[in-house]
């Protein structure tokens, strides 16, 4: 890929693009919002496939169980939206054991196949909002795909944050290192310090979404249920993190503030180092929650 094409790929697209979504959908409730946002933005995004990503926390007994539950949740959301969608793939049943061996899965195989005949002038966008195991595995299977994809990843924390122990990252640091080291065009959405500003509340959700349609009622329900599980205050707010990454493609032209930065290197001690010799990345440093939420809520309520 020539340098001018590379830097073009780091810009927010202005027209309709083809994309896939890689999501640990059952992990929290923000993935559901992000998936619905992309599907309700057909004028900007042609969503070609959805991949279920692995996760491990109190909602799963293993990475494989988390992936399977995410796969089922994707189908459930599509049913709520009354969308017949066949290109949903199960992802990795485990995290990477090292930085050399891929975890074989339907998702990784589909990505390699899907971009095989593309070119750097016709890249596929990847919106990744979980552990990035599936994408890393595809890159390990076929490293040449790096020039045919643009990765939008929500992971890690802001460069100024006191540590880098973020869920999507620390679950599979090896996978993040593979993706970052590949040299693929990368748009990085940090969590704490940036996209945590994308927070909403129960009353706001009730005003914008409750009673609008079956999808909206489901999103309000699962958000309120999670609030009761994790928050003790009645005046709770909830960051809908993953919507930020989707907004790079689905959202308005303004509302996301970014700059070019040297490519970070995720380390195993919950820190970043910086590789000043590697290709630059697009680093998102600010989010306008009002601009993005207005667009999101209007589309969900259609």
C-alpha positions as CSV (number, residue, x, y, z in Angstrom):
1,X,0.0,0.0,0.0
2,X,1.4,3.4,-0.9
3,X,1.7,6.0,1.8
4,X,-1.1,8.3,0.5
5,X,-3.6,5.4,0.4
6,X,-2.5,4.4,4.0
7,X,-3.2,7.9,5.3
8,X,-6.5,8.1,3.4
9,X,-7.6,5.0,5.3
10,X,-7.0,6.7,8.6
11,X,-9.6,9.4,7.7
12,X,-13.3,9.1,8.6
13,X,-15.1,7.9,5.5
14,X,-17.5,10.2,3.8
15,X,-19.5,7.7,1.7
16,X,-21.1,4.4,2.2
17,X,-18.6,1.6,3.1
18,X,-18.6,-2.1,3.6
19,X,-17.9,-3.4,7.1
20,X,-18.0,-6.3,9.4
21,X,-18.7,-6.2,13.2
22,X,-16.7,-8.2,15.7
23,X,-18.5,-8.2,19.0
24,X,-18.7,-9.9,22.4
25,X,-22.4,-9.1,22.4
26,X,-23.4,-10.9,25.6
27,X,-20.7,-9.4,27.7
28,X,-22.4,-6.1,28.5
29,X,-25.3,-4.1,26.9
30,X,-23.4,-1.6,24.8
31,X,-22.6,-4.1,22.0
32,X,-26.3,-4.4,21.4
33,X,-26.6,-0.7,20.9
34,X,-23.6,-0.7,18.6
35,X,-25.0,-3.5,16.4
36,X,-28.4,-2.0,16.1
37,X,-26.8,1.4,15.3
38,X,-24.9,-0.1,12.4
39,X,-27.9,-2.0,11.1
40,X,-30.0,1.2,11.3
41,X,-27.4,3.2,9.3
42,X,-27.8,1.4,5.9
43,X,-27.2,4.7,4.1
44,X,-23.6,4.7,5.5
45,X,-22.8,1.1,6.3
46,X,-23.2,-2.1,4.3
47,X,-22.7,-4.6,7.2
48,X,-21.5,-7.7,5.4
49,X,-21.0,-10.0,8.4
50,X,-21.1,-10.2,12.2
51,X,-18.6,-12.2,14.2
52,X,-19.1,-13.4,17.8
53,X,-16.0,-12.6,19.9
54,X,-14.9,-14.5,23.0
55,X,-15.1,-13.1,26.5
56,X,-14.6,-14.3,30.1
57,X,-16.2,-12.7,33.1
58,X,-19.1,-13.3,35.5
59,X,-21.4,-13.7,32.6
60,X,-19.5,-16.7,31.1
61,X,-17.7,-19.8,32.3
62,X,-15.0,-19.7,29.6
63,X,-14.0,-17.8,26.5
64,X,-15.8,-20.3,24.4
65,X,-19.0,-20.0,26.5
66,X,-18.8,-16.2,26.2
67,X,-18.4,-16.5,22.4
68,X,-21.4,-18.9,22.2
69,X,-23.6,-16.6,24.3
70,X,-22.6,-13.7,22.2
71,X,-23.5,-15.6,19.0
72,X,-26.9,-16.3,20.5
73,X,-27.4,-12.7,21.6
74,X,-26.6,-11.5,18.0
75,X,-29.3,-13.8,16.7
76,X,-31.7,-12.6,19.4
77,X,-31.1,-8.9,18.5
78,X,-31.6,-9.6,14.8
79,X,-34.9,-11.3,15.7
80,X,-36.0,-8.2,17.6
81,X,-35.1,-6.1,14.6
82,X,-37.0,-8.5,12.3
83,X,-33.9,-8.8,10.1
84,X,-33.1,-12.0,8.2
85,X,-29.3,-12.1,8.3
86,X,-27.3,-15.2,7.4
87,X,-23.7,-14.0,7.7
88,X,-23.2,-14.4,11.4
89,X,-20.2,-16.5,12.4
90,X,-18.9,-18.0,15.6
91,X,-15.5,-16.8,16.6
92,X,-12.6,-18.0,18.6
93,X,-13.3,-20.5,21.4
94,X,-10.1,-19.4,23.2
95,X,-7.8,-16.5,23.4
96,X,-4.4,-16.6,21.7
97,X,-1.9,-18.8,23.6
98,X,1.0,-16.9,21.9
99,X,1.7,-14.4,19.1
100,X,2.4,-16.9,16.4
101,X,-0.5,-19.4,16.4
102,X,-4.1,-18.4,15.3
103,X,-7.2,-19.7,16.9
104,X,-9.1,-21.3,14.1
105,X,-12.8,-20.3,13.8
106,X,-15.6,-19.6,11.3
107,X,-15.1,-15.9,11.9
108,X,-11.4,-15.9,11.2
109,X,-11.8,-18.1,8.1
110,X,-14.6,-15.9,6.8
111,X,-12.5,-12.7,7.2
112,X,-9.6,-14.2,5.3
113,X,-11.9,-15.4,2.5
114,X,-13.9,-12.2,2.4
115,X,-10.9,-9.9,1.8
116,X,-8.8,-12.3,-0.4
117,X,-9.9,-10.6,-3.6
118,X,-10.1,-7.1,-2.3
119,X,-7.4,-4.5,-2.8
120,X,-5.9,-1.6,-0.8
121,X,-8.1,0.7,-2.8
122,X,-11.2,-1.2,-1.8
123,X,-10.7,-2.1,1.9
124,X,-13.1,-3.8,4.3
125,X,-13.8,-1.9,7.6
126,X,-13.7,-4.0,10.8
127,X,-15.5,-2.5,13.8
128,X,-14.0,-4.5,16.7
129,X,-15.6,-4.0,20.1
130,X,-14.3,-6.9,22.1
131,X,-11.2,-8.9,22.6
132,X,-9.6,-8.8,19.1
133,X,-8.8,-12.5,18.9
134,X,-10.7,-13.2,15.7
135,X,-9.0,-10.4,13.8
136,X,-5.5,-11.3,15.1
137,X,-6.1,-15.0,14.1
138,X,-7.1,-13.9,10.6
139,X,-3.9,-11.9,10.3
140,X,-1.8,-14.8,11.5
141,X,-3.5,-17.1,9.0
142,X,-2.9,-14.6,6.1
143,X,-0.7,-11.6,7.0
144,X,-1.3,-10.1,3.5
145,X,-4.9,-9.0,4.5
146,X,-3.4,-6.1,6.5
147,X,-3.4,-4.0,3.4
148,X,-7.0,-4.8,2.6
149,X,-8.6,-4.0,6.0
150,X,-9.1,-0.9,8.2
151,X,-9.5,-1.8,11.9
152,X,-11.6,0.3,14.2
153,X,-10.9,-1.0,17.7
154,X,-12.4,0.0,21.0
155,X,-9.8,-1.1,23.5
156,X,-7.2,0.0,26.0
157,X,-7.4,3.3,27.9
158,X,-6.4,6.8,27.0
159,X,-2.6,7.5,26.7
160,X,-2.8,9.8,29.7
161,X,-4.6,7.2,31.9
162,X,-2.7,5.8,34.9
163,X,-2.8,2.2,33.6
164,X,-3.9,0.3,30.5
165,X,-5.8,-2.6,32.2
166,X,-8.9,-2.5,30.0
167,X,-11.2,-5.5,29.5
168,X,-11.0,-5.8,25.7
169,X,-7.2,-5.5,25.9
170,X,-6.2,-7.5,28.9
171,X,-8.3,-10.5,28.0
172,X,-6.0,-11.1,25.0
173,X,-2.9,-8.9,25.0
174,X,-1.2,-11.3,22.5
175,X,-4.0,-10.6,20.0
176,X,-3.8,-6.9,20.4
177,X,0.0,-7.1,19.9
178,X,-0.5,-9.1,16.7
179,X,-3.0,-6.6,15.2
180,X,-1.0,-3.5,16.2
181,X,2.3,-5.0,14.9
182,X,0.7,-6.0,11.6
183,X,0.9,-2.4,10.4
184,X,-2.8,-2.4,9.3
185,X,-4.6,1.0,9.2
186,X,-5.9,1.4,12.8
187,X,-8.4,3.8,14.4
188,X,-8.1,3.4,18.2
189,X,-11.0,4.4,20.5
190,X,-9.6,4.3,24.1
191,X,-12.1,3.5,26.9
192,X,-11.3,5.4,30.2
193,X,-10.5,9.0,29.5
194,X,-12.3,9.1,26.1
195,X,-15.3,7.0,25.3
196,X,-16.4,6.7,28.9
197,X,-17.9,10.2,28.3
198,X,-20.5,8.4,26.1
199,X,-22.8,7.8,29.1
200,X,-26.6,7.8,29.4
201,X,-29.1,7.4,32.2
202,X,-32.4,5.6,32.8
203,X,-34.6,8.7,32.4
204,X,-32.8,9.6,29.2
205,X,-33.4,6.1,27.8
206,X,-37.0,6.2,28.9
207,X,-37.6,9.5,27.1
208,X,-35.9,8.6,23.8
209,X,-36.5,4.9,23.5
210,X,-39.1,3.4,25.8
211,X,-42.2,2.4,23.9
212,X,-40.9,3.2,20.5
213,X,-40.5,-0.4,19.2
214,X,-39.6,-3.9,20.4
215,X,-35.9,-3.3,19.9
216,X,-35.9,-0.1,21.9
217,X,-37.9,-1.7,24.8
218,X,-35.3,-4.6,24.9
219,X,-32.4,-2.2,25.0
220,X,-33.9,-0.2,27.8
221,X,-34.8,-3.3,29.7
222,X,-31.3,-4.9,29.6
223,X,-29.6,-1.5,30.5
224,X,-31.8,-1.0,33.5
225,X,-31.3,-4.7,34.6
226,X,-27.5,-4.2,34.4
227,X,-27.8,-0.9,36.3
228,X,-29.6,-2.8,39.2
229,X,-26.8,-5.4,39.1
230,X,-23.8,-3.1,39.1
231,X,-24.9,0.2,40.5
232,X,-26.0,1.1,44.0
233,X,-27.2,4.7,43.4
234,X,-30.6,5.4,41.9
235,X,-28.9,8.3,40.1
236,X,-26.8,5.9,37.9
237,X,-25.3,6.6,34.5
238,X,-24.0,4.0,32.1
239,X,-21.3,4.4,29.5
240,X,-22.4,2.9,26.2
241,X,-18.8,2.6,25.1
242,X,-19.1,0.5,22.0
243,X,-21.4,2.9,20.2
244,X,-18.3,5.2,19.7
245,X,-16.5,2.8,17.4
246,X,-19.7,2.2,15.4
247,X,-20.1,6.0,15.1
248,X,-16.9,6.2,13.1
249,X,-18.9,4.7,10.2
250,X,-22.5,5.2,11.2
251,X,-22.5,8.6,12.9
252,X,-22.6,12.2,11.8
253,X,-19.5,13.9,10.3
254,X,-18.7,15.7,13.6
255,X,-18.6,14.6,17.2
256,X,-15.4,12.5,17.1
257,X,-12.1,14.3,17.7
258,X,-8.9,12.5,16.7
259,X,-5.3,13.0,15.7
260,X,-2.4,11.0,14.2
261,X,-0.2,9.3,16.8
262,X,2.8,7.0,16.9
263,X,1.7,3.4,17.1
264,X,1.5,2.0,20.6
265,X,2.7,-1.4,21.6
266,X,0.5,-3.2,24.2
267,X,2.7,-4.7,26.9
268,X,1.9,-7.5,29.3
269,X,2.3,-5.3,32.3
270,X,-0.8,-3.2,31.5
271,X,1.2,-0.4,29.9
272,X,1.8,0.9,26.4
273,X,5.2,1.5,24.9
274,X,5.5,3.5,21.6
275,X,7.0,2.3,18.3
276,X,8.1,5.5,16.5
277,X,9.3,3.5,13.5
278,X,5.9,1.8,12.8
279,X,3.1,3.3,10.7
280,X,1.0,6.0,12.5
281,X,-2.5,5.3,13.8
282,X,-5.6,7.5,14.2
283,X,-6.1,8.1,17.9
284,X,-9.5,9.3,19.1
285,X,-9.0,11.7,22.0
286,X,-12.5,13.2,22.4
287,X,-16.2,12.4,22.0
288,X,-19.3,14.7,21.8
289,X,-21.8,12.5,23.5
290,X,-24.8,14.7,22.7
291,X,-24.1,14.7,18.9
292,X,-23.6,10.9,18.8
293,X,-26.5,10.0,21.2
294,X,-29.0,12.2,19.2
295,X,-28.1,10.3,16.0
296,X,-28.2,7.0,17.8
297,X,-31.5,7.5,19.5
298,X,-33.3,8.8,16.5
299,X,-32.2,5.8,14.4
300,X,-33.1,3.2,17.1
301,X,-36.5,4.7,17.5
302,X,-37.4,4.5,13.8
